[in-house]
């Protein structure tokens, strides 16, 4: 399984951005997720969703202004972020997993994309 994330860039506070992540070689249908690594910090959970598009779940920090979705026919997971804040500046990673475990924990995921940089200026 390979994941390729794209869509990052430089935006201003209050802007919107949509990240995409295409999975190839996907032979299982569990969950897809987004994590992020802010400068100087550990990787943290952003959102997860079933590949079927059901059961989205969000971190408190993005709840209400972020939407995770999938296009299962394209094996693609999206992260739509609105009303972005400078605190959203991070490298964003998509991930999926063939195993069970806490879905907000990075160690549950055994397949990762390389990450895409998002920078939000104030």
Sine and cosine of phi, psi and omega as CSV:
sin_phi,cos_phi,sin_psi,cos_psi,sin_omega,cos_omega
0.00,0.00,0.74,-0.67,0.09,-1.00
-0.80,-0.61,0.63,-0.77,0.01,-1.00
-0.86,-0.51,0.70,-0.72,0.00,-1.00
-0.79,-0.61,0.93,-0.36,0.00,-1.00
-1.00,-0.08,0.52,-0.85,0.04,-1.00
-0.45,-0.89,0.16,-0.99,0.09,-1.00
0.96,-0.28,-0.08,1.00,0.02,-1.00
-0.94,0.33,0.16,-0.99,0.01,-1.00
0.23,-0.97,-0.20,-0.98,0.01,-1.00
-0.97,-0.22,0.84,-0.55,0.03,-1.00
-0.75,-0.66,0.21,-0.98,0.06,-1.00
-0.99,-0.14,0.41,-0.91,0.05,-1.00
-0.82,0.58,0.71,-0.71,-0.03,-1.00
1.00,-0.09,-0.25,0.97,0.01,-1.00
-0.98,0.22,0.10,-0.99,0.05,-1.00
-0.89,-0.46,0.38,-0.92,0.01,-1.00
-0.45,-0.89,0.61,-0.80,0.07,-1.00
-0.86,-0.52,0.84,-0.54,0.08,-1.00
-0.99,-0.12,0.54,-0.84,0.05,-1.00
-0.81,-0.58,0.47,-0.88,0.05,-1.00
-0.57,-0.82,0.89,-0.45,-0.01,-1.00
-0.98,-0.19,0.77,-0.64,0.03,-1.00
-0.97,-0.23,0.73,-0.68,0.10,-1.00
-0.87,-0.49,0.50,-0.87,-0.01,-1.00
0.96,0.29,0.35,0.94,-0.06,-1.00
-0.97,0.23,0.87,-0.50,-0.03,-1.00
-0.90,-0.44,0.08,1.00,0.01,-1.00
-0.67,-0.74,0.37,-0.93,-0.03,-1.00
-0.80,-0.60,1.00,0.08,0.01,-1.00
-0.92,-0.39,-0.95,-0.30,-0.03,-1.00
-0.82,-0.57,0.47,-0.88,0.18,-0.98
-0.87,-0.49,0.51,-0.86,-0.08,-1.00
-0.56,-0.83,0.31,-0.95,0.16,-0.99
-0.86,-0.51,0.69,-0.73,0.13,-0.99
-0.81,-0.59,0.23,-0.97,0.09,-1.00
-0.60,-0.80,0.45,-0.89,0.07,-1.00
-0.85,-0.53,0.95,-0.32,0.07,-1.00
-0.97,0.23,0.40,-0.91,-0.03,-1.00
-0.80,0.59,0.82,-0.58,0.06,-1.00
0.97,0.23,0.16,0.99,-0.05,-1.00
-0.83,-0.56,0.19,-0.98,0.07,-1.00
-0.97,0.23,0.27,-0.96,0.06,-1.00
-0.92,0.38,0.73,-0.68,-0.02,-1.00
-0.80,-0.60,0.42,-0.91,-0.04,-1.00
-0.95,0.30,0.63,-0.78,0.08,-1.00
-0.90,-0.43,-0.82,0.58,-0.04,-1.00
-0.25,-0.97,0.43,-0.90,0.17,-0.99
-0.68,-0.74,0.29,-0.96,-0.01,-1.00
-0.37,-0.93,0.47,-0.88,0.16,-0.99
-0.93,0.36,0.52,-0.85,0.05,-1.00
-0.87,0.49,-0.40,0.92,0.06,-1.00
-0.95,0.31,-0.22,0.98,-0.02,-1.00
0.99,-0.13,0.03,1.00,-0.04,-1.00
-1.00,-0.09,0.30,-0.95,0.17,-0.99
0.85,0.53,0.77,0.64,0.10,-1.00
-0.92,0.38,0.50,-0.87,0.02,-1.00
-0.56,-0.83,0.63,-0.78,-0.15,-0.99
-0.79,-0.62,0.47,-0.88,0.19,-0.98
-0.94,0.35,0.49,-0.87,0.00,-1.00
-0.85,0.53,-0.55,0.84,-0.09,-1.00
-0.93,0.38,-0.34,0.94,-0.03,-1.00
-0.87,-0.50,-0.12,0.99,-0.03,-1.00
-0.82,0.58,0.72,-0.69,0.07,-1.00
1.00,-0.05,-0.28,0.96,0.02,-1.00
-0.75,-0.66,0.18,0.98,-0.02,-1.00
-0.70,-0.72,0.61,-0.79,0.05,-1.00
-0.75,-0.66,0.81,-0.59,0.12,-0.99
-0.98,-0.20,0.65,-0.76,-0.02,-1.00
-0.49,-0.87,0.21,-0.98,0.03,-1.00
-0.73,-0.69,0.40,-0.92,0.25,-0.97
-0.85,-0.52,0.99,-0.11,-0.13,-0.99
-0.91,0.41,-0.49,0.87,0.03,-1.00
-0.92,0.40,-0.47,0.88,0.00,-1.00
-0.98,-0.22,0.04,1.00,-0.05,-1.00
0.78,0.63,0.71,0.71,-0.07,-1.00
-0.82,-0.57,0.68,-0.73,0.10,-1.00
-0.89,-0.46,0.65,-0.76,-0.06,-1.00
-0.89,-0.46,0.43,-0.90,0.14,-0.99
-0.72,-0.69,0.95,-0.30,0.04,-1.00
-1.00,-0.08,0.88,-0.47,-0.02,-1.00
-0.90,-0.43,0.79,-0.61,-0.01,-1.00
-0.88,-0.47,0.29,-0.96,0.03,-1.00
0.72,0.69,0.80,0.61,-0.09,-1.00
-0.92,0.39,0.50,-0.87,-0.06,-1.00
-0.84,-0.54,0.42,-0.91,0.06,-1.00
-0.81,0.58,-0.49,0.87,0.02,-1.00
-0.93,0.37,-0.19,0.98,0.07,-1.00
-0.99,0.14,-0.10,0.99,0.02,-1.00
-0.88,0.48,0.85,-0.53,-0.08,-1.00
-0.07,-1.00,0.16,-0.99,0.25,-0.97
-1.00,-0.03,0.80,-0.60,-0.04,-1.00
-0.98,-0.21,0.76,-0.65,-0.03,-1.00
-0.87,-0.49,0.67,-0.74,0.17,-0.98
-0.99,-0.16,0.42,-0.91,-0.05,-1.00
-0.46,-0.89,0.39,-0.92,0.14,-0.99
-0.57,-0.82,0.21,-0.98,-0.10,-0.99
-0.59,-0.81,0.54,-0.84,0.09,-1.00
-0.97,-0.26,0.13,0.99,-0.05,-1.00
-0.77,-0.64,0.15,-0.99,-0.03,-1.00
-0.99,-0.10,0.29,-0.96,0.00,-1.00
0.48,-0.88,0.05,-1.00,0.01,-1.00
-0.89,0.45,0.82,-0.57,-0.16,-0.99
-0.99,0.17,-0.14,0.99,0.07,-1.00
-0.99,-0.12,0.08,1.00,-0.05,-1.00
-0.96,-0.29,0.80,-0.60,-0.03,-1.00
-0.84,0.54,-0.55,0.83,-0.08,-1.00
-0.93,0.36,-0.23,0.97,0.06,-1.00
-0.95,0.30,-0.41,0.91,-0.12,-0.99
-1.00,-0.08,0.79,-0.62,-0.03,-1.00
-0.95,-0.31,0.05,1.00,0.09,-1.00
-0.73,-0.69,0.76,-0.65,-0.09,-1.00
-0.72,-0.70,0.59,-0.81,0.21,-0.98
-0.99,0.13,0.13,-0.99,-0.06,-1.00
-0.98,0.21,-0.33,0.94,0.01,-1.00
0.98,-0.20,0.48,-0.88,0.05,-1.00
-0.71,-0.70,0.73,-0.69,-0.09,-1.00
-0.98,0.17,0.76,-0.65,0.11,-0.99
-0.86,-0.51,0.81,-0.58,0.03,-1.00
-0.82,-0.58,0.80,-0.59,-0.01,-1.00
-0.91,-0.41,0.89,-0.46,0.00,-1.00
-1.00,-0.03,0.52,-0.85,-0.03,-1.00
-1.00,0.00,0.00,0.00,0.00,0.00
